[in-house]
Amino acid sequence: MTKNSSNIMALSPNTSNKRETVCIFGTGDFGRALGLKMIQSGYPVVFGSRSTQTSSLIPKDAEVLSHAEAAQKAAIIIIALQRQHYNFLIPLAEVLHGKVLVDVSNNLKINQYPESNAEYLSQLLPGARVVKAFNTVSAWALQSGTLDASRQVFVCGDDMEAKQMVMDIVRAVGLTPLDKGSLLAAQEIENYPLQLFPMWKFPIFLSLGLTAFFFFYCLALDVIYPYVYQNKDFSFFIVISIPNRICPILALILLALVYLPGVLAAIIQLYRGTKYRRFPDWLDKWMLCRKQLGLVALAFASVHVLYTLVIPIRSYVRWRISSHTISQALNNKTEPLNTTNAWLSDSYVALGILGFFFFFLLGITSLPSVSNNVNWREFRFVQSKLGYLTLILCTAHTLVYGGKWFLNLSLYKWYLPHAYMLSLIVPCIVLVIKFVLIFPCLDKPLTQIRQGWERNPKYSEQSNYIINKSAV
């Protein structure tokens, strides 16, 4: 008895490894690419088509039958067709009853129809078990094997067993399934491939606006002013000098804007005395795009570093050095070393190098491949503690660079401050507020609030909901 049982157990793995047949309705690019990928993963594939003649484009190990015959041979049917062609499925309702239908379609624009394509398919065939999947993967990625950028597959459906069967196929072809819940999530899943960098819009538009503002601001002070009052042509500053002013300014401002919503959220929580009330929508959206703001800031800082490295080979800089050297030789005069300026110069460079190093470290830890390998506390330490250290170093770098000009009113052209002074406004505000918030009298209640304590629980949204329900 034990021997027979062991023989059965030994044979069971071979039986379970056998893949069940999958049917694909549609012989377009995506249907063929997905069919080939599934055949390579060990699945028998049968195509349902209007024409049963085998095409050279169809994978050679796949069978081509009519829609009704193909549907009868498989429990899972992938609908690789556009929504406007779904009506041909209605006559097949009896054959498709109880089958798992996988909708892989996308639309041409966001929210093109009142309901999702998967929900529409479920309405047409109420007896079928509809699952949404594979719509975020392109035919080109399946054909070329370059699936790294689109390895994640969103899956949703009302039938748990059907959804699990589809997720098994997703894993088998080398992709990663992500359960998004019921079929109501299909609208969101179908909108996902149509979105063009949704979290990058605010950082990009903000960066472009600030770039335009500071470009014209520096153009007025560094090019137009000397031309008007001194008759000097410094128009070549537009190529390197002005960009090398704009890049560090934007890097510092955007870095400060990464941490500004955090301190604003802390102030709001202290004022409300609870963490259970939602932040304003503008603050929620701001906090969600902090990673993108930081990466754009890092890009500006990196360009600033590259511009700084080419300064010694610039014609204007070499001309100034040679003119100064010739002037000293003609006057037979040598200027002694100014140790104060030497200290300021070395400190400015050192602070910049350290600031960029930590800035680069923040950028690396924001990558999914790195952040997935650290725990929550380690990630928070890098992004928060080292983030504020980076902001302090970069702010100090800017202060040391132009601190001697701050109180010299004669250097204010058209009564306007130097552009670097404007870049210090937001970082200094963030650092001052953060410094105040670390005082024990504020830090302790803030920590308690974030751990769930409420100053006035009866005024929280949850408590109001309970009170209102009990009153009814």
C-alpha positions in Angstrom: 0.0 0.0 0.0 2.8 2.3 0.9 4.7 1.4 -2.2 1.7 2.1 -4.5 1.2 5.5 -2.8 4.8 6.4 -3.3 4.6 5.5 -7.0 1.5 7.7 -7.4 3.3 10.6 -5.6 6.3 10.1 -7.9 4.1 10.3 -11.0 2.1 13.3 -9.8 4.8 16.0 -10.5 4.9 15.0 -14.2 1.2 15.2 -14.5 1.1 18.7 -12.9 3.8 20.0 -15.1 1.7 19.5 -18.2 0.4 22.8 -19.5 -3.3 23.2 -20.5 -4.2 24.4 -23.9 -4.7 28.1 -24.3 -6.9 29.6 -27.1 -6.2 33.0 -28.7 -8.8 34.9 -30.6 -7.0 37.2 -33.0 -4.0 36.6 -35.3 -2.6 40.2 -35.2 0.8 41.3 -33.9 0.0 41.0 -30.2 -1.9 37.7 -30.5 1.0 36.1 -32.5 3.7 37.4 -30.2 1.9 36.3 -27.1 1.1 32.9 -28.7 4.8 32.4 -29.5 5.8 33.3 -26.0 3.4 30.8 -24.5 4.5 28.1 -26.9 8.1 28.7 -25.7 6.9 28.4 -22.1 5.3 25.0 -22.8 1.7 25.8 -23.5 -0.2 24.2 -26.4 -1.7 27.1 -28.3 -4.7 27.1 -30.7 -5.7 30.2 -32.6 -9.3 31.0 -33.4 -9.6 32.8 -36.7 -12.1 33.5 -39.5 -9.7 31.9 -41.9 -8.4 28.5 -40.9 -5.7 28.6 -43.5 -2.3 28.5 -41.8 -0.2 31.7 -42.4 3.5 31.9 -42.4 3.2 34.5 -39.6 1.5 32.1 -37.2 3.9 30.3 -34.9 4.6 26.9 -36.5 3.7 24.8 -33.4 0.2 26.5 -33.1 -3.0 25.2 -34.5 -5.5 27.4 -36.4 -9.2 26.6 -36.2 -12.5 28.4 -36.4 -13.5 30.4 -33.4 -16.0 27.8 -32.1 -13.7 24.8 -32.6 -10.8 26.6 -30.9 -12.9 27.7 -28.0 -14.0 24.1 -27.3 -10.4 23.0 -27.0 -9.4 25.4 -24.2 -10.6 26.6 -20.8 -8.7 29.9 -21.1 -9.4 32.2 -24.2 -7.3 35.3 -24.8 -9.3 38.0 -26.7 -6.6 39.7 -28.7 -9.0 42.0 -30.5 -10.2 45.6 -30.4 -13.5 46.4 -28.6 -15.4 47.2 -31.8 -15.0 43.6 -32.9 -16.5 42.0 -29.8 -20.0 41.6 -31.2 -18.9 38.4 -33.2 -18.6 36.7 -29.8 -22.3 36.9 -29.0 -23.2 33.9 -31.2 -20.5 31.9 -29.4 -22.1 32.6 -26.0 -23.0 29.0 -25.4 -19.5 27.7 -26.3 -17.9 30.4 -24.1 -20.1 29.8 -21.1 -17.9 29.1 -18.0 -14.7 29.8 -20.0 -12.0 32.3 -18.8 -11.9 35.2 -21.2 -8.8 37.3 -20.9 -9.3 40.8 -22.3 -6.0 42.4 -23.4 -7.3 45.4 -25.3 -6.5 49.1 -25.0 -8.2 52.2 -26.2 -7.0 55.2 -28.2 -7.6 57.8 -25.4 -8.2 57.8 -21.6 -11.8 57.0 -20.6 -12.8 56.6 -24.2 -16.0 54.7 -23.1 -18.2 54.9 -20.1 -17.2 51.4 -19.0 -13.9 49.5 -19.4 -13.5 47.1 -22.3 -13.3 44.2 -19.9 -16.6 45.2 -18.3 -18.2 45.6 -21.7 -17.0 42.1 -22.6 -18.5 40.8 -19.3 -21.9 42.4 -20.2 -21.9 40.8 -23.7 -21.1 37.4 -22.3 -22.5 37.2 -18.7 -21.8 33.4 -18.6 -18.1 33.8 -19.1 -15.4 34.6 -16.5 -13.7 37.8 -17.7 -10.2 38.8 -16.5 -8.2 41.8 -17.6 -4.5 41.3 -18.2 -1.5 41.7 -20.6 -2.6 45.1 -21.8 0.5 46.8 -20.4 2.9 44.6 -22.4 3.7 45.4 -26.0 4.0 43.0 -28.9 7.4 44.3 -29.7 8.6 43.6 -26.1 7.2 40.0 -26.4 8.9 39.5 -29.8 12.3 41.0 -28.9 12.5 39.6 -25.4 13.2 43.1 -23.9 10.6 42.8 -21.1 12.5 44.6 -18.4 10.7 47.9 -18.9 7.2 46.2 -18.9 7.6 43.1 -16.8 4.8 43.9 -14.5 1.3 42.8 -15.6 -1.8 44.1 -13.9 -4.5 41.5 -13.4 -8.1 42.1 -12.3 -11.3 40.1 -12.3 -14.3 39.1 -10.2 -13.6 35.3 -10.3 -10.7 34.4 -8.0 -10.0 31.0 -9.6 -10.0 32.5 -13.1 -7.7 35.3 -12.0 -5.3 32.8 -10.4 -5.2 30.8 -13.7 -4.3 33.9 -15.6 -1.6 34.9 -13.1 -0.1 31.4 -13.4 0.2 32.0 -17.2 1.8 35.4 -16.6 4.4 33.9 -14.3 5.0 31.0 -16.8 5.9 33.4 -19.6 8.5 35.3 -17.4 6.3 38.2 -16.3 5.3 39.5 -12.9 1.5 39.6 -12.1 0.0 42.2 -9.8 -3.5 41.6 -8.5 -5.5 44.8 -8.8 -8.7 43.4 -7.4 -12.1 43.2 -9.0 -13.1 44.0 -12.6 -13.9 47.5 -11.5 -10.1 48.2 -11.7 -10.1 47.5 -15.4 -10.7 51.1 -16.3 -7.6 52.2 -14.4 -5.6 49.4 -15.9 -6.7 50.3 -19.4 -5.8 54.0 -18.8 -2.3 53.1 -17.5 -0.6 52.6 -20.9 -2.1 55.8 -22.3 -0.6 58.0 -19.6 2.6 59.9 -20.6 4.7 60.3 -17.5 1.8 61.5 -15.2 4.0 62.0 -12.2 6.6 64.0 -14.2 4.3 66.7 -15.5 4.5 69.0 -12.5 8.3 68.7 -12.0 8.9 69.2 -15.7 6.6 72.2 -16.1 7.9 73.8 -12.9 11.5 73.3 -14.1 10.8 74.8 -17.5 9.1 77.8 -15.8 11.9 78.4 -13.4 14.5 78.0 -16.2 12.8 80.6 -18.3 12.5 83.0 -15.4 16.1 82.7 -14.3 17.4 82.8 -17.9 15.9 86.1 -18.6 16.8 87.4 -15.1 20.5 86.5 -15.6 20.4 87.7 -19.2 19.2 91.1 -18.0 21.9 91.4 -15.2 24.9 89.8 -17.0 24.4 90.7 -20.7 21.9 93.6 -21.1 23.1 95.7 -18.2 26.8 95.7 -19.2 25.9 96.5 -22.8 23.6 99.4 -21.8 25.8 101.0 -19.1 29.3 99.9 -20.0 29.0 99.2 -23.8 30.5 95.7 -23.3 29.3 92.7 -25.3 29.0 89.7 -23.1 26.5 87.9 -25.3 28.7 84.8 -25.3 27.7 84.3 -21.6 24.5 82.7 -23.0 26.4 79.6 -23.9 28.1 78.6 -20.7 28.1 81.3 -18.0 24.3 81.8 -17.7 23.5 78.0 -17.9 26.1 77.4 -15.3 24.2 79.9 -13.0 20.8 78.5 -13.8 21.6 74.8 -13.2 22.8 75.1 -9.6 20.0 77.6 -8.8 17.4 75.2 -10.0 19.0 72.2 -8.4 19.0 73.9 -5.0 15.4 75.2 -5.3 14.0 71.8 -6.6 15.9 69.9 -3.8 14.3 72.2 -1.3 10.9 71.7 -2.9 11.3 68.0 -2.2 11.4 68.6 1.5 9.1 71.6 1.8 5.8 69.5 1.6 7.1 67.3 4.4 7.5 70.2 6.8 4.2 71.7 5.7 2.5 68.3 6.4 4.1 68.3 9.9 2.7 71.8 10.6 -0.8 70.8 9.4 -0.7 67.6 11.6 0.4 69.6 14.6 -2.4 72.2 14.0 -5.0 69.5 13.6 -3.7 67.2 16.3 -4.4 64.1 14.2 -3.0 62.2 11.2 -6.4 60.7 10.2 -7.5 63.7 8.2 -6.5 64.0 4.6 -4.1 66.6 3.4 -5.3 69.2 0.8 -5.3 67.8 -2.7 -2.5 70.1 -3.8 -0.3 68.9 -1.0 -1.1 65.2 -1.7 -0.1 65.6 -5.4 3.0 67.5 -4.4 4.1 64.8 -2.0 3.5 62.1 -4.6 5.9 63.7 -7.1 8.8 64.4 -4.7 10.9 61.6 -6.2 10.6 63.1 -9.7 11.4 66.6 -8.3 14.6 65.2 -6.7 15.7 63.4 -9.9 15.2 66.6 -12.0 17.2 68.5 -9.4 20.0 65.9 -9.6 20.0 66.3 -13.4 20.5 70.0 -13.0 23.3 69.5 -10.4 25.0 67.0 -12.7 25.0 69.5 -15.6 26.4 72.2 -13.3 29.3 69.9 -12.4 30.0 69.3 -16.1 29.9 73.0 -16.9 32.2 73.7 -14.0 34.8 71.2 -15.3 35.1 73.1 -18.6 35.7 76.5 -17.0 39.5 76.3 -17.2 39.5 75.7 -21.0 37.1 78.6 -21.8 38.6 81.3 -24.0 37.2 84.1 -21.8 38.7 82.6 -18.6 42.1 82.1 -20.2 42.0 85.7 -21.5 41.3 87.0 -18.0 44.2 85.0 -16.5 46.7 86.0 -19.1 45.6 89.7 -18.9 46.0 89.7 -15.2 49.4 88.0 -15.4 50.7 90.5 -18.0 49.3 93.4 -16.0 51.3 92.2 -12.9 54.5 91.8 -15.0 54.2 95.3 -16.6 53.6 96.9 -13.2 56.3 94.7 -11.6 53.8 93.9 -8.8 52.9 90.6 -7.3 49.7 90.2 -5.2 50.3 88.3 -2.0 48.1 85.3 -1.2 44.9 86.2 0.5 44.3 83.3 2.9 40.8 84.4 3.6 39.8 84.1 0.0 41.7 80.8 -0.2 39.7 79.4 2.8 36.5 80.6 1.2 37.4 79.1 -2.2 38.4 75.7 -0.8 35.4 75.6 1.5 33.1 76.4 -1.4 34.6 73.6 -3.5 34.6 71.1 -0.6 31.0 71.8 0.3 30.0 71.5 -3.4 31.8 68.1 -3.8 30.2 66.7 -0.6 26.8 68.1 -1.4 26.9 66.5 -4.9 28.1 63.2 -3.5 25.2 62.9 -1.1 22.8 64.2 -3.8 24.0 61.4 -6.1 23.6 58.9 -3.3 20.0 60.0 -2.8 19.4 59.5 -6.6 20.8 56.0 -6.5 18.7 54.9 -3.5 15.6 56.1 -5.3 16.1 53.5 -8.0 13.7 50.5 -7.5 16.5 48.0 -7.8 18.2 49.6 -4.9 15.2 50.7 -2.7 13.8 47.1 -2.9 17.0 45.8 -1.2 16.8 48.1 1.9 14.2 48.0 4.6 11.8 50.9 5.4 14.0 52.3 8.2 17.1 52.3 6.0 15.3 53.9 3.1 13.8 56.6 5.4 17.2 57.3 7.0 18.8 57.9 3.5 16.0 59.9 2.1 15.2 62.0 5.2 18.4 62.3 7.3 20.9 62.3 4.5 18.5 64.3 2.4 18.5 67.2 4.9 22.3 66.9 5.2 22.5 67.3 1.4 20.2 70.3 1.5 22.4 71.9 4.3 25.6 71.2 2.3 24.2 72.6 -0.9 22.8 75.7 0.8 26.1 76.3 2.6 27.9 75.8 -0.7 25.8 78.7 -2.2 26.2 80.9 0.9 30.0 80.6 0.9 30.0 81.3 -2.9 28.3 84.7 -2.6 28.1 85.6 1.0 30.6 88.5 0.6 28.3 90.1 -2.0 25.1 90.0 0.0 25.5 93.3 1.9 27.4 95.1 -0.9 24.6 97.3 -2.4 26.9 98.6 -5.1 26.8 95.2 -6.8 23.0 95.3 -7.1 22.4 96.0 -10.8 19.1 97.8 -11.4 18.6 97.3 -7.6 18.1 93.6 -8.3 19.8 91.0 -6.1 22.1 88.4 -7.7 20.3 85.3 -8.9 21.9 83.1 -6.4 20.3 85.1 -3.6 16.9 84.2 -4.9 17.9 80.5 -4.9 18.4 80.6 -1.1 14.9 81.7 -0.2 13.1 78.3 -0.3 16.0 76.2 1.1 16.5 78.6 4.1 12.7 78.5 4.8 12.7 74.7 4.8 15.8 74.5 7.0 14.5 77.0 9.5 11.1 75.3 9.8 12.8 71.9 10.2 15.1 73.3 12.8 12.1 74.6 14.8 10.3 71.3 14.4 13.1 69.3 16.0 12.7 71.1 19.3 11.4 68.6 21.9 8.3 70.6 22.6 7.2 70.1 18.9 8.9 66.9 18.0 7.4 64.8 20.8 3.7 65.6 20.0 4.4 65.3 16.3 5.9 61.8 16.8 2.9 60.8 19.0 0.5 62.1 16.3 2.2 60.1 13.6 2.0 57.0 15.9 -1.8 57.4 16.1 -2.4 59.7 19.1 -5.1 62.4 18.6 -5.5 65.6 20.5 -9.2 65.8 20.0 -10.4 62.4 18.7 -14.1 63.5 18.6 -13.1 66.0 15.8 -11.5 63.4 13.6 -13.2 62.3 10.4 -13.5 58.8 11.6 -15.1 59.8 14.9 -17.4 62.2 13.1 -18.5 59.3 10.9 -19.2 57.1 13.9 -21.1 59.8 15.7 -23.2 60.6 12.7 -24.0 56.9 12.1 -25.0 56.4 15.8 -27.2 59.5 15.7 -29.1 58.0 12.8 
